[in-house]
Amino acid sequence: MLRDAYPKPPRLRVRYILAATFASLLIITISYVWMPSVPPSTGATRLKIDAPEIVDVGSVATIAIRAVDENGNVDARRTDVVDLSLNKGAKARLSIYNLELEEGEATLTITDNFAEVVVLTATARLGYSALEPDSVTITFQ
């Protein structure tokens, strides 16, 4: 019991400090090797919807959603989750209402059995940097 009351010799304190420093450096090194790196923030800045402007009533149209940079180039590193929505009151149907980009791109279809003007909006929900949303107008006639 008397032994616990005395401070530890300085040599042991130095060993504890060195061991803690070594352990910290080891953890930092392992985290850099095993953790996935976050791509730089350059690249895609916005979503781009490619859709036909006019579609025949009852037809199915294919739509592409892309993550693009300022020059319109697809950023193949993007795997964002994108939410899709139609204007209120639209009767058109999408094949999917949220999707995940693969290599910066995804496709879906839209159909409508009524003559109407539809506004489709794509909004990025999950990703490593923000993407500006995009909207397009599709006329079913």
Secondary structure as GFF3:
##gff-version 3
##sequence-region A 1 141
A	DSSP	alpha_helix	2	5	.	.	.	ID=ss1
A	DSSP	alpha_helix	10	34	.	.	.	ID=ss2
A	DSSP	beta_strand	46	50	.	.	.	ID=ss3
A	DSSP	beta_strand	54	55	.	.	.	ID=ss4
A	DSSP	beta_strand	60	68	.	.	.	ID=ss5
A	DSSP	beta_strand	81	86	.	.	.	ID=ss6
A	DSSP	beta_strand	93	94	.	.	.	ID=ss7
A	DSSP	beta_strand	98	100	.	.	.	ID=ss8
A	DSSP	beta_strand	105	111	.	.	.	ID=ss9
A	DSSP	beta_strand	116	126	.	.	.	ID=ss10
A	DSSP	beta_strand	134	140	.	.	.	ID=ss11
###
